[in-house]
Amino acid sequence: MKKAIKRFLFLGLSIVSSILVFNSCVNNDDLSITEPKRYTIQDIKSYSDLFDVFWNTMDQRYNYFHEQKRRDGMDWNAIYREYSPKFKSLKTFARATDDEKEIYEDYLKAKQYFQEIIDPIIDKHFYVDIYLEKNNKNSYEFARYSGGMLSQESKNNTYPFASKYGYMKDRVLPGSFISDDFAIGGYLNSNSDIYYLTFSDFQLANKFQIQLKDKYLTPDNGAGLYLTIDKIDNSKELNSIQDVATRKKVRDFTVNILNEWNKFPKSDEVAIFNNEIAKFKATEIVSDQFINAATKVLDSSYNLVDYQSASVYSSVLTYETLEYIVWFRNNMYNHVMFGHALGLFQMDISNALNKVPFYKQFLNPLRSGEIKKLILDLRDNDGGNVVDFRFFSDRFIMKNEIFGYQRTKEGNGQFNYTPWVEMRANPHQFNIPSSIPIAVLTDKNSMSMAEITTLMLKSQGNQVISIGDYSMGATGGLGISDHFNGGIIDVIANRLNFYMPLMAFKDAKGEVIEGIGMKPDIYVIPPTNEELIAMQTSPTTFVDRVLKEAINYLSSK
């Protein structure tokens, strides 16, 4: 599992309003318990206390106890009965008088016990960092514990994104979309009718979404930060200049600067660009007219009348006018940067122009129907930001089909769950015009949103298939635990740092694939050690067997 597992939350997928009215599936006796976030460091004075806090937090918040019991017979209460005496037997804990050898021996035992308890956990997002004392010199180990850390699970080789990027960037046609070791999108050299797209994680909206205001440089003239001639004429700084001729000269000079600058927001260039924004928002098409208008107005914005440089005012600068000129420069700055938000205007246009290639070379051709066959390569994709569901995944949705179910904890009991809730996706405003054959590539490092996106696409029909290895099986929904009773992402009592999903997930067939992964429609044996080396040392000749299988499949369509 990668170092940085991204958070995501399947909200906005037709589940929130339903969850709020659910009744419990399982009745639990009312118990007097401590809510995990109420524990403090004062509650942990021994290894036994540390175990109790850990066990109680899991007992209240973990979402897969039912599946753990069915799959491997895990009995959480039996675990308490077995390990509570073991932790109670560990006597050295935060006591400076203890023998250092005994402290270290207890530390090793505590570490072993936590590893044994946590190793069977099937939730592949889950981990907990636990502070354990190693000696009486305030030396602590802050170690991470997660499911499968001890078990001899099959560790299939995968297709590392960096290696894949290295050999795929030269296998797409010139002019393809290639973005700084993050994404590749373009038609294949070998099969120019097949579009290939890959990216390292779901940060597409953050990196590529063009987000613009409806209009720029059109403020309310009555806004407090908008400088007017009346404000200039009524300023005490101007009127404190005693010499009438000097006052008039500096006044006219600064009014001229203001009038010259104000020509820009009222110009045809700005009006044309604002009109292009409206067209873009209505169609999402990045036209040549949009690009030209944006480029022209951005260039002009960097060549406006200079109101900041002190040398500009040299012809009217005297000891008597200094206070007014300082006042004018400050108010012009507010007028430009806040009244008209010029800085935001420049930043937004620059960002939009940088993001044009993703629209011109992928989103627009996808929407127009130009892309007829697609390989979506999600190997070594570790998930990411939930907004990518709407920005990216929903573009392939044409039918409102069930692609999975989610469930969370309703109460504090181990089996106190809500019912399973249907997960459906809604078609994007600019979705594909018709179904196209899609091959989604997966491996054991395809996880989280990569898995959910695959299931979403596969729900649309047999024209979408998955090829490669099983995915990781990290499908539990993450998010803010205060919104639900299940899961927790927080430090508890300064000793335990939990990263626990707040929801459980099962696929449209009703199968919980957590810790197992999605079975591909076409299984391809994972890369060998020799192939992993060849990816890096021989990128031009390396044969990607999963890609080859996808090309063979799509070539028949």
Salt bridges, closest charged atoms under 4 A:
GLU35 OE2 - ARG61 NH2 2.39
GLU67 OE1 - ARG407 NH2 3.06
GLU82 OE2 - LYS86 NZ 3.51
ASP98 OD2 - ARG95 NE 2.88
GLU100 OE1 - LYS137 NZ 2.68
GLU105 OE2 - LYS101 NZ 2.45
ASP129 OD1 - ARG144 NE 2.75
GLU141 OE2 - LYS111 NZ 3.35
GLU153 OE2 - LYS124 NZ 3.48
GLU153 OE1 - LYS155 NZ 3.81
ASP170 OD2 - LYS169 NZ 3.49
ASP193 OD2 - LYS373 NZ 3.22
ASP201 OD2 - LYS6 NZ 3.13
ASP214 OD1 - LYS281 NZ 2.92
ASP233 OD1 - ARG251 NE 2.84
GLU237 OE2 - LYS236 NZ 3.28
ASP252 OD2 - LYS248 NZ 2.72
ASP252 OD1 - ARG251 NH1 3.02
GLU260 OE2 - LYS263 NZ 2.73
GLU276 OE2 - LYS279 NZ 3.32
GLU284 OE2 - ARG395 NH2 2.78
ASP288 OD1 - LYS360 NZ 3.25
ASP377 OD1 - LYS164 NZ 3.11
ASP377 OD2 - ARG379 NH2 2.72
ASP380 OD2 - LYS2 NZ 3.34
ASP382 OD2 - LYS6 NZ 3.39
ASP394 OD2 - ARG390 NH1 2.99
GLU422 OE1 - ARG424 NE 3.07
ASP482 OD1 - LYS37 NZ 2.89
ASP490 OD2 - LYS37 NZ 3.77
ASP521 OD2 - LYS458 NZ 2.44
GLU531 OE2 - ARG545 NE 2.86
ASP544 OD2 - ARG379 NH2 2.82
